[in-house]
Amino acid sequence: MAEPFFIKNREKLFSKLEYNSTAVLFAGNAPTKRGDEKYPFSPDRNFYYVSGVEEQNCILFFAKKEEQKQVTLYIQRDNGDMAKWVGANMTAEQAKKCSGIENISYIDQFEKDFAEYIFKNNVEICYIDMECREFENSITPALVFSKKVKEYFPAVIQKNSYTLFAEMREIKEQYEIDLIQKAIDITIKGIESIMKNAKAGMMEYEMEAYFDFVLKQNGVKQKAFQSIAAAGKNGTILHYMENNSKTKEGDLILFDVGAQKNWYNGDITRTFPVNGKFTERQKTVYNIVLEGQKKVIEAIKPNVPFYRLNEILKQHYFKELKKLGIVETIEDVSKYYYHSVSHYLGAETHDIGRYQEKLLKPNMILTVEPGLYIEQWEMGIRIEDDVVVTENGCKVLSEKMIKTVEEIEAFMSGE
């Protein structure tokens, strides 16, 4: 039976569509790696949000008139003998069961059906997910379709459904919160496995393997993102992903990792000494970051401007780094802290929506990830937790993951 969450989301979308309009969403396809090998498939999250379908090369068609709402799911036909090689395509019955959509048709019929509906109903508007962040991005099926609609149906006004989904996905339903919590709990187990087995002289990827094994044990299909395992100076590179350096005595190692549960993500960062014992300088800087995180978490509640969280952290850093003698003005803080303290978390690790001018609302899920990156000391420290905004403050969803100096040293010593 279809999860009610997806049925409810279709109603949300219909409520935002104008009359005499259509909307088209694409599941996407796994890109080719080389030859006949493809990368793992991951469904377009807006498509998945209103369908519950995890199959590639599918299309959702919405149509809204004053007296009628219609939704059709287009899937691939039976792939015959190819099923022996790659597995069988989803059947119409399976599609109905997982999505709750009664109208099922096939991909090779879509363009004919779309053109016929547009013509017969004098459709004025077509919503297409036109997310695009830069010119070098791969052209999505939605953008290809947008170009085709403009060429063949120039009188139809195109509107970007991405903005509608950003609004809908901003506030999480309990179903989503529960999945994110499960992803976080698995992530915590993975980090604990790393910490139990870490020692100086190991390669970064050796430690990462302990995280990967726990994810596989817990049925995780794909990670939330490519893991960051950054020891020593590597920790000062925000998105360091080579994970191929050898750790040495006295190194801190920064792990930014996340498990994924039913396409919803956890995102946690912990930084710890590979030998289990902080130096005094490491402890000092680590505690500055930890105190900054505490201040930000305490500030999270409804109606607080999102950008205010970063201001709180920068003011804290300025005060503390000035004591260390490495900054003179608040502008100098950007030498050692050069990202924002938070982002939305959900079906995408950096979940969709432009949030800097937004006010926080209940059931938003955010990361809180202060960091300091002091290259001359070969020290990169980031501490990241995931929180859900509540009616009066926030709840830390990753609160079970240890993070104080004392907790880390005790855990790594086996106490």
QUIKAWO-V204659 format. One record per backbone hydrogen bond with DSSP energy under -0.5 kcal/mol. NH is the residue of the N-H (numbers start at 1). CO is the residue of the C=O. Records with the same first field share a line. If there is no record, write none. Layout:
NH=CO ; CO
This chain:
3=98
6=3
7=3
8=4
9=5
10=6
11=7
12=8
13=9
14=10
15=11
16=12 ; 13
17=13 ; 14
20=64
21=64
22=125
23=62
24=127
25=60
27=58
33=37
34=37
37=34
39=31
44=27
48=44
49=45
50=46 ; 47
51=48
52=48
57=28
59=74
60=25
61=72
62=23
63=70
64=21
65=68
68=65
70=63
72=61
73=103
74=59 ; 72
75=73 ; 105
82=79
83=80
84=81
85=82
86=82
87=83
95=91
96=92
97=93
98=94
99=95
100=96
103=71
104=102
105=73
107=75
109=106
110=106 ; 107
113=109
114=110
115=111
116=112
117=113
118=114
119=115
120=116
121=117
122=118 ; 119
123=118
124=20
125=20
126=157
127=22
128=159
129=24
130=128
137=134
144=140
145=141
146=142
147=143
148=144
149=145
150=146
151=147
152=148
153=149
156=153
157=124
159=126
161=128 ; 159
162=128
163=160
165=161
166=162
167=163
168=164
169=165
170=166
171=167
172=170 ; 363
176=173
177=173
178=174
179=175
180=176
181=177
182=178
183=179
184=180
185=181
186=182
187=183
188=184
189=185
190=186
191=187
192=188
193=189
194=190
195=191
196=192
197=193 ; 194
198=194
202=199
204=245
205=243
207=203
208=204
209=205
210=206 ; 207
211=207 ; 208
212=208
213=209
214=210
215=211
216=212
217=213
218=214
219=216
220=215
224=258
225=258
228=256
229=227
230=254
231=229
232=252
234=231
235=232
236=233
237=234
238=236
240=237
247=202
251=248
253=272
254=230
255=253 ; 270
256=228 ; 254
257=255 ; 268
261=264
264=261
265=346
266=259
268=257
269=384
270=255
272=253
274=251
276=273
283=279
284=280
285=281
286=282
287=283
288=284
289=285
290=286
291=287
292=288
293=289
294=290
295=291
296=292
297=293
298=294
299=295 ; 296
300=296 ; 297
302=390
303=360
304=301
306=358
307=356
308=305
309=305 ; 306
310=306
311=307
312=308
313=309
314=310
315=311
316=312
317=313
318=314
319=315
320=316
321=317
322=318
323=319
324=320
325=321 ; 322
326=321
327=321
332=329
333=330
334=331
335=332
336=333
337=333
345=365
346=348
351=344 ; 349
355=353
358=355
360=304
363=389
364=361
366=387
367=343
368=385
369=341
370=383
372=381
373=336
374=379
375=373
377=374
378=375
379=374
381=372
383=370
384=269
385=368
387=366
388=395
389=364
390=393
395=388
397=386 ; 395
398=386
399=396
401=398
402=400
408=404
409=405
410=406
411=407
412=408
413=409
414=411
415=410
